[in-house]
Amino acid sequence: MKFEVDPFENATKQVNDACDILGIKDEGTRTYLAMPNKMMRVKIPVKMDNGKIRIFTGFRSQHNNDRGPYKGGIRYFDPEGGVEYMEREVMALSSWMTWKCAIANIPLGGGKGAIYFNPKKEKLSKSEMSRITRRFAFMISEIIGPQKDIPAPDVYTTGKEMTQIMDTFGKLHGNTHQPGVITGKPISMGGSLARNVATGLGTAYCVREAAHKIGFTMRGAKVVLQGFGNASTFAGEYLEKMGCVIIGASDSKGSIINAKGMKMKDLEKWKRSKGTVVGFPGSTKVTTEKLLTAKCDILIPAALENQIDAKIAKNLNCKIIGEAANGPTLPEADPILYKKKIFVIPDILANAGGVTISYYEWVQNNTGQYWGFVQVAKLMEDHLMSGFHDAYDLSIKKKIDMRRACMAIAVKRVVEAFELRGIWP
Ligand code: NAD
């Protein structure tokens, strides 16, 4: 099936670009790096509250484990392209996880999972949600495990689902306690401090460093946030702490702008009480395009894929893009952004704070020792800044954008592991 935008084709193109930079010409190696090792598609039968059986479709894509166990979230969503589109999306997201773990230099590989349904639209009961999650956990239980594949939360899944997956997995393995099978757990279930803020905090660290490289100060820098969920609110909060001013925000109900600035605390309070940022006092409602192309210093796309196409890219009015979302920029936009000298911090680096602290959650689970917020946040900062500087130096040396530089470094690290292991049998 052909889609207007095929995320897996985009992910493959990025791998091929990195291979070109690295001089990897061997077709077998290129295909090996692009394709997932395994793609599991499962039929999930669930008895609904009305007594009827409903079949859900779920996926787990295991892209690459040369550097360590597969790692990546599980999302519950219903993308417009349907189930077949979701399969391609999950494959792409699992590929990006491989490169994300490699650029952050954590010893994990790439995976991703999903169930095709939208819990926000459907309003299913708690017990229906639990039966969907546990049956899915049962169906993928043979391919996940603390040393095999470690899922995590993603769009519309939370610590609650993670706990149910951990519990189901443990029951299937001799009723054992296996917190290391999954991350993003609540603290009381073996989660890590700082995991909830990790993605947004990591994005803020990267943006601060990019601002330093291009020579502008964070104090008074104007920020636009697309999306108002976990990634964007913490990115907004930390950028505000660094001196920035939030002038635009959005969620699934619409976008707003106030060039004079809006306080994160007030925006969050408004969102909590009204269910949307729209209508925030003093702001003007605008289209998505107007939000993205508003004059600002820092744009944080933190909602969905495929937001910045060639047309939007041409009209962008910012200095830095910090991609908190996965895949917000289409490949056609990258050369335009580079030409316009917009500093793009690609998703695999800008949102790698989440998986980095997930890695430390897993380490804490495996060792049975638990650390403080500052210690975990500092470890994450070190990983991200080291990846940032490696990529920045390469981007200057090779005159390429940060996405290509991050990908080239990540692919090189995976190829090294692949070659060291060799092919067996
Ligand atoms: P979330 O569910 O907490 O928030 C998503 C936000 O996007 C919500 O505010 C929602 O209203 C908004 N949204 C949905 N459709 C929209 C639209 N059409 N226009 C504008 N806003 C819209 O999800 P999240 O965890 O913050 O994830 C957001 C992005 O960040 C995703 O691409 C996800 O893969 C990526 N990401 C998240 C993490 C993490 O740790 N949370 C880690 C890495 C990457």
Residues whose N, C-alpha, C, O or C-beta is under 5 A from the ligand:
A	BS01	NAD	V155 Y156 T199 Q226 G227 F228 G229 N230 A231 S232 S250 D251 S252 A302 A303 L304 A324 A325 N326 N351 G354
